Amino acid sequence: MRDTPETPEVRVPRLVGLMAVDARRAAETHGVLLAAPDRPDLRRVVVEYVVRQYPPPGAEVPRGAAVTVWFDFAEGEGGGGAGVREPRRPAPPGGGRHRELDEPGIPYTPLRCAR
């Protein structure tokens, strides 16, 4: 959906997953500005991917409002490269399959069949 220049409110485009150069182009097309607290040199960033944005896609904001984007995951948010590396410390608890799911409760009284 392309917003016309006459509308005072615009919808925020989805920027997550786009390269920086494409995110800037999408923001400009939709009438919003980009801000990146983790990249003070935002104009020079080209091939890094947006991993988070605020406000979320589809939110209505005033034309010319800033949409904040992040190019790196913050500490503890993931972004993990090749996945989990072994050995993990501390090791996960043992216990087998019964530890994966809660034991089901009996929500009803079982019926006994007469023989």
C-alpha positions as CSV (number, residue, x, y, z in Angstrom):
1,M,0.0,0.0,0.0
2,R,1.6,3.3,-1.1
3,D,0.6,6.4,0.9
4,T,-0.1,9.6,-0.9
5,P,1.8,12.8,0.2
6,E,-1.5,14.4,1.3
7,T,-2.2,12.0,4.1
8,P,-1.0,13.2,7.6
9,E,-0.7,9.6,8.9
10,V,1.2,6.8,7.2
11,R,1.6,3.1,7.9
12,V,5.0,1.8,9.0
13,P,6.5,-0.6,6.5
14,R,7.9,-4.0,7.5
15,L,11.7,-3.4,7.6
16,V,12.9,-6.6,9.5
17,G,14.8,-8.8,7.2
18,L,15.7,-6.1,4.7
19,M,19.2,-4.9,4.0
20,A,20.0,-1.4,5.2
21,V,19.9,0.1,1.8
22,D,16.5,-1.5,1.1
23,A,15.2,-0.4,4.5
24,R,16.1,3.2,3.8
25,R,14.4,3.0,0.4
26,A,11.2,1.5,1.9
27,A,11.1,4.1,4.7
28,E,11.5,6.9,2.2
29,T,8.7,5.5,0.0
30,H,6.3,5.2,2.9
31,G,7.1,8.7,4.3
32,V,9.0,7.8,7.5
33,L,12.6,8.4,8.6
34,L,15.0,5.8,9.9
35,A,17.0,6.0,13.2
36,A,19.5,3.3,14.3
37,P,20.9,3.6,17.8
38,D,23.5,0.9,17.1
39,R,24.7,2.5,13.9
40,P,25.5,6.3,14.1
41,D,26.8,6.1,10.5
42,L,23.4,4.8,9.2
43,R,23.9,6.3,5.7
44,R,27.1,4.2,5.2
45,V,25.5,0.9,6.3
46,V,24.6,-1.1,3.2
47,V,24.5,-4.9,3.5
48,E,23.6,-5.4,7.1
49,Y,20.1,-6.8,7.8
50,V,17.5,-5.2,10.0
51,V,16.7,-7.6,12.9
52,R,14.2,-5.4,14.9
53,Q,12.1,-2.3,14.4
54,Y,9.9,0.0,16.4
55,P,7.1,0.9,15.9
56,P,6.0,-2.4,14.5
57,P,4.9,-2.9,10.9
58,G,1.4,-1.5,10.1
59,A,1.3,1.0,12.9
60,E,0.0,4.4,12.0
61,V,2.4,7.3,12.6
62,P,2.6,10.9,11.5
63,R,4.3,11.4,8.2
64,G,8.0,12.1,8.8
65,A,8.1,10.2,12.1
66,A,11.2,8.2,12.9
67,V,11.2,4.4,12.8
68,T,14.0,2.9,15.0
69,V,15.8,-0.1,13.5
70,W,18.5,-2.3,14.9
71,F,21.0,-4.3,12.9
72,D,22.4,-6.5,15.7
73,F,20.7,-8.5,18.4
74,A,21.2,-7.1,21.9
75,E,22.8,-9.2,24.5
76,G,20.7,-12.3,25.2
77,E,18.3,-11.8,22.3
78,G,19.8,-14.4,19.9
79,G,21.3,-13.8,16.6
80,G,23.4,-16.9,17.3
81,G,25.3,-17.7,14.2
82,A,25.5,-21.5,13.8
83,G,23.2,-22.4,16.6
84,V,24.0,-24.1,19.9
85,R,27.5,-25.2,20.4
86,E,28.3,-28.2,22.6
87,P,29.1,-28.8,25.4
88,R,26.5,-26.6,27.0
89,R,27.3,-25.3,30.5
90,P,25.4,-26.0,32.7
91,A,24.2,-29.2,31.2
92,P,20.5,-29.6,30.6
93,P,18.7,-31.6,33.3
94,G,18.3,-35.4,32.7
95,G,15.1,-37.3,33.1
96,G,14.1,-38.5,29.7
97,R,10.9,-38.0,27.8
98,H,8.6,-37.6,30.9
99,R,10.5,-34.4,31.7
100,E,9.5,-32.9,28.3
101,L,5.8,-32.8,29.0
102,D,3.7,-32.3,32.1
103,E,2.1,-35.4,33.3
104,P,-1.6,-35.3,32.2
105,G,-4.1,-35.0,35.0
106,I,-7.3,-37.0,34.9
107,P,-10.1,-34.4,34.3
108,Y,-12.8,-37.0,34.6
109,T,-13.6,-40.2,36.5
110,P,-12.7,-43.3,34.5
111,L,-15.6,-45.7,33.8
112,R,-15.1,-49.4,34.5
113,C,-16.5,-51.7,32.0
114,A,-18.6,-54.6,33.3
115,R,-17.6,-58.0,32.0
